[in-house]
Amino acid sequence: MRDLASGPAAGQTVTMRARLAAAGLRRSGEAARPGAALAAAEPGGDGAHGSARVAAAESRVAERIRRQRLQMRPLAWAFIAAVVISAEQGRPAPGLAGTRLGITAALAVCAVAAAVGLNPRWAERGDAAQALVIGLLAGGGVALAALQPHGATGLAAALAVWVAAVRLPAWAAAVAIGAVTAALATAVALTQHPAAQPAIAITLFCLLLAVTGWFIRRSWESQRQTELLMAQLQDAREGEAAAAALAERGRIAGELHDVLAHALSGLAIQLQGARKLADAEGASAGLRTAIGRSADLAREGLTEARQAVGALRGDRLPSVTQLPELVDGFRRDTGTDVRLVIEGEPRPLPADADLALYRGAQEALTNIARYARGADAAITVRYQPGRTVLAVENGACPNPGGAAADAPGEGLLADAGGGHGLAAMRDRAQRAGGTARSGPHGGGWLVELEVPA
């Protein structure tokens, strides 16, 4: 068979409600917090995702921060190497007895804490894990400064200050930085003479590292906020466009409602009058039946017009579950033997797919009435894994002269009946990510729609 479309639509249609929710025009769960703590952008964070675009932005930020942390690891390891080398060259040197054993133990604690804390995966853990590493690193560093007064062993505790500034929330970081700096300055003041100058120098050094760490943290938070705001701005623009489209659809729906309601209501009234006139003048039973059925069709047309207007306004659309009523009405109106077969377990379908299948069946039945009147027909709905298929098949036309659809060159559905209804069927299938096909089949004609659902 020949495809009505060259391929599935490029992307899935986003519902109006989802777009409005993403734009903040209606509530859909907790909104994303662009100014939240940096941890919200990382695994285990508690930031809420306003949309798929915002979630993708958060993932990009988290990945970028991981790369930046990996780039900083060599510098941190060089910092720790300087501590180890300074301890080895200091006096007293590390050993296995007395003060030397204390220096060795303190140096081991610093090395282990630094190895764990500088791991990017550990950096993604919670505040309690960060506080543990900072405490071990600070304790070992202060012990080194107290046991080995002459040397650069105060660097270990200073590294703890930097980690606290980068990893902990502002209030916790301030407490940790103040405690570590005060302990280190006290240890230096008690073990070195003169005491004032070394204590002031180590305090200023710790404050410098704290400010550096704070700027790094603020930079990461700014990156996250910028990414999230850009994503939310795009969502808001889409939501604004969707809201404008919805307002325009509402205006068009109002115009259509006024025109169709007036015209079809007037037609129904005229047909009722014609039926009464036919009864009064003793018209034939066939004529009275035809006039009565025309009045019924006018009322049904008015109902369907109201449904179409409601669809423009966002009301519920026709679905596959209404196919039995459609088949019964077609069988009653045309006398055609139409069967409806459901294969597989019925399941809810996306709105676009549901509407495409229903309208496809409706248009195919209209074509049968137009080009193959009297031919047997069958509608089959197949629920298959990952897709749903609608097939409308009619047998050979009893009146070959009326089977215009079977004429050569009429293979494409878009060429039949002016093409408007069938073009709409093709477009609906494309919007749902599916395809529509048609062609001769077993002496009759087959229309098949397939949607991913």
N, C-alpha and C positions, 0 to 999 in steps of 0.2 A: 504493500500500500504506500501511497505517497503522503508525506508529512505535510500538515498545514503550516508548520513552523520549522525553521531550520534547526532549532534546538531549544532546550529548556531555558527559561529566563535566567539571567545572570545572578540574581539574588532573590532571596525571599522577601515578600512584602511585610513591612512592619505595620502592626495594627495602629489605628489612630489613638487608641487609649494608651498604648505603650509609648508612643511618641510624645503625647501630652504629658504623661507621667515623667518621662525623661527630661522634659523641658521644665518641669516644676509647675505645670499648669493644673495638675491634679496630683493628689497624694498617691504614692505607690510604695509604701514602706518608708523607712527612714532615709532621708536624703544624705548624700555623701557630704563629708565634712572636709573641705579642702584645707582648713587650718588645723587639722588634728595632728596629734603627735606623729613623728616619723615612723614609729613602729606600726602604725595602721597601714602603711604601704608595704609591709613585709609580711611573710608568713607568720600567722599567729596574731596579726594586728586585728583591731576591732573596728576598722573603718568600714562604713557601709558603702556598697556600690550603687550609684544611682542608675547606671545603665551599663550595657556591655562595653560601650566606648570608654566610660570612666574606669571600669575594671581593667580594660586593656592598658589605659594610661598608668594605672597603679602598678601593673605588672612591669611596664617599661621602666618606671622609676625605680622599682625594687631591683631590677636587673642592672640598671646603670650604677646604683649604689654598691651592689656586690662587686662590679668591675672596679670601681674606684677603691674599694677596700682591698681588693687583691693588689692593686697598684701600690698601695701604701704599705703592704706587708714587708717589703725589703727594708724600708726605712725603719720600721719598728724593730725588725730583727737586728739591724745595725745598732739600734739604741741598746738592746739587750746585750749584744756582743760587747759593747763598750762597758757595760756594767760588769760583765764577767771578766774582761781583761783588766779592768781597774781593780777588781777584787783580788785577782791573782797577783798583781803587782803591788798591792797595798801591804801595809803592816798593821797588825799581824796578818799573815797570809792564811788562806783556808787550810784546815787540817782536820785531824781526827780526835783532838783532845782539847779540853778547856774552851777558851775563847775561840780558838781556831775551829773547833767543831761547831760552835754556834754560827760562825761566819759561813761555814760550809752548808749548814742546814738552812740558813736564811737565803743563801744564794740559790740553793736547790728549789726552795719555795718560790722565789722570784722567777726562776727559769720555767718551772712547771706552769705557774699562773700565767706567765706571758705566752707560753706555747698554746695554752688552751684559749686564753682571751683573745689572741690575735687571729684565731681561726674564724673565717667569715661565717661559718655556720653557727658558731657560738654567738657571734654578734647579732644573730637574728632571734636569740632567745629573749626571755622576759627580763624585767628589771632585777628580779631576785638573783638570777644567774649572773648578771653583770655585776651586781653588788658583791657577790661572793668572790669573783675574780679580782675586783678592785680591792677588796679587803685583804686578800692574800698577798697581792702585789704590794700594797701599801705597807702591810705588816712586815713583810720580808725586807722591803726597802728601808724602812725606819730602823729595823734591827741591824741591817748592814751599816747604816750611817752611825749608829751608836757603838757598834763593836769595832768598826774600822774607821776611826775619825779622819784619817788622812787618805783621801782618794775621792773618786767620783761616784762612790756607791750611792749617793743620794739620788742618782738618776732613776733608780728603780721606783722609788716612791713618787718621783716627779712624773714617771710614765703612768702611774696609777691616777694621778691628777688629770692627765690628758685623756685617758680612757673614760674617766667619770664625766668629763665635759662633753665628750662625743656621744656616749651611750645612754646616760641617765637623763630623766626629765629635769627641768630647770631647778626645781626646789631640791630634789635629791642630789643633783650634781653640786649645788651650792653647799649643802651640808657636807658631802663627801670631800669636796675640795678644801673647805675650811678645816675639817678635822685632820686630813692628811698633811696639809701645809703646816698647821700648828704643831702636830706631832713631829714632823721632820725638822722644823725650825728649832723646836725644844731639844731634840736629840743632838743637833749640831751645836747649839749654844752650850749644852752641858759637857760636850766632849772636846770642844776646840777652844783655843785661847789665842788671841782675844776672841770673844764669842759674838759680839755685835755684828761685825762685818760679814762673817760667813752666814749667820742666821738671816740677815737682811738679803744677802745675795740669793740664798736658796729660796727665800719667800718670793722674791721678784721673779725668779726662774719658774717657780710653780705657777704664779699668776700669769706669766707669759704663755705657758703651755695651756692653762685653762682658757685663756682668751682665744688662743689658736684653735683649740678643740671646739669652743663655742661657735666660732665662725664656720668651721667645717660643718657642724651640725645644722646651723642656720642655712648654709648653702644647700645641703641635702633637702631640708624642709622646703626651701624656696623652689627647688626643682620639682618636688612633688606637687606643690600648690600650683605652679605654672602649668604642669601637665594636666592636672585635674580641672583647672579653670578653662583651659583650652578645650578639653573634652566636653565639659558642661556647656561651654559657649556653642559648640557645634550642635549639641543636643537641643539647646534652646532655639537655635536658628531653625533646625528641622521642625521643632514643635511649633514655632511661630508660623512656618509655612504650612504645616498641617492644619493649624487652627484657621488660617486664612482660607485654605481649601475647604475646610468643613463649613465655614461661614458662607462661602460662595455656593457650595452644594445645597445648603439650607435655603438660600435665596432661590436657586433654580428649582428646588423641590416645591417651594411655595407657588412659583409661577406655574409649574406643571400641574400641581394639585388644582389650582383655580381653573385652568383651561380644561383639563380632562374631566374634572368633577362636573363642570357646567355642561360640556358636550355630551358625555356619556349619560348623565342624569336626564338630560333632555331627550336623548335617543331612547332611553328606557321608558320614559313617559309616553313618547310618541308610539312606541311599539305596544304598550299596554292599550293605548287608545285604538290602535289598528286592530288589536285582537278583539276588543269589544265590538268594534265596527263589523269585523268579520263574523262574529257570533250573531250580531243583529241582522245582518244581510244574508245569513245562511250560507256562508262560504263553505267550501269543501273542508273535510276533516284534515286533509294533508296541508292545506293552506293555513288553517288555524294552528296546527301543530308546529309548522315552520315559524309562524309569527311568535308563538309562545316560546319556542326554543331560542329565537333571536333575542327576545326580551331577556331570557335567562343569560344568554351570552353577554349581553350588554351589562347586566348586573355583575357577572363574573369579571368582565373586563374592567369595570369600575373598581372592583375589589383588588384585582391585580395591579391596577394603576396606583391605588393607594399603597399597596405593598412596595411598589417600585419607589414611590415618593418617600416612604418610610425608610427604605434602604439608603437613599441619598441623605436622609437625616441621621443615619447611624442606627436605625432599628434593625431587628433580627432579619436576616436574609433567608430566602428559601433554601432548603437543604435536601440531601438525598433521602432523608426520612420521609419526605413528602411525595416521593415517586409513586407510591400506591394510589394516592388521590389523583395525581396527574394521569396515570394510566387509566383509572376508572373513568375520569372525565373524557379522555380521548376515545375510549371504547364506546361510551354512551353517545358522544357527539357524532362519531364517524361510522360506527358499526364495525370497526376494524377489530380483528381478533389479535389482541396484544397481550403477551405474557411478560411477567416480571419475575426474574430469577435473581436470587441473592446467593452468591458463593463466598464462603469464608465467614468469619466472625465479624459482624458489623461493629464499628468503632467510631468514636467521634472524629471528625475531620476538621482541619483548619477552615476558617470561613471562606477564604478564596477558593480552596479546592471544592468545598461543598457546593458553593454557588456555581462553579464552572461545570460540575457534573450535572446539576439539576437543569441549568440553562441548556446544556448540550443535549440532554434528553428531550427537553421541550422543543428545541429547534429541529432535532431529528424527526420527531413525531410530526411536526408541522410539514416537513418536506415529504414525509410518507403520504400525508393527506393530500399534498399538492401534486406529487409526481407518481405515486404508486397507490392510489386510492383503492381499497379493497384487498390489498396484499396482506398476508399474515406478517406479523412483526413480533419481535422479542427484544426486551431490554434486560441486559445482564449486568449486574454489579459484582465485580470480583474484588474482594479484600485480600490482597496479597502482601507478603512481608515488604514493608517499605514503600508500597504504592497501592493505589486503588484504580481500577480500570472500569470504565463504563462502555458497554458495547450495545449499539442499537442496530438491529439487523431486520431487514424486510425481505420477503420472498419475491418471486417473480410477479410482476403486475398483471392482473387479469386482463387489463386493457392496454396492450402494448403501445397504442398511440398516446396514452397518457403518461407513459414512463419517460418523461423528458429527461429525468436524471440519468437514464441509461444510455443516452445518445453519446456518440463518439465526441471526444473533446470535452466532456463534462466531468472529468475525473476529480477536479478540485472542488471541494465544497464551496469555496469562496465564489465560484462562478455560477452557483445556483441561486435562484430566487432573489436576484439583485445583490446578494452578498452581504447585506447589512447585518442581519441576524447572525449569519454564520461567521462573519468577520468578528463580531462581538464574542462569539463562542471561542474562536481561535485566540483572541486577545485575553479572554479570561483564563484559558488554559495556560497561556504563556505567563501571565501574572502569578499563577499558582505554581510555576516552575515545571509545567507539564507540556504535553503535545496533543494534537488532534489529527486523526487520519481518516481517510475515507477511500472507498473503491468498490468495484463490482465484487460480489461474493455469492457463489452458488446460484446464479441466475437472478439475484436481487442486488441489494446494496448494503454496505456495512459502514457505519460511523463508529469510530472508537476514540475515546478520550482517556488519557492516562495522566494521573497527577501523583506526585510524591506525597504520600500521607499514610 
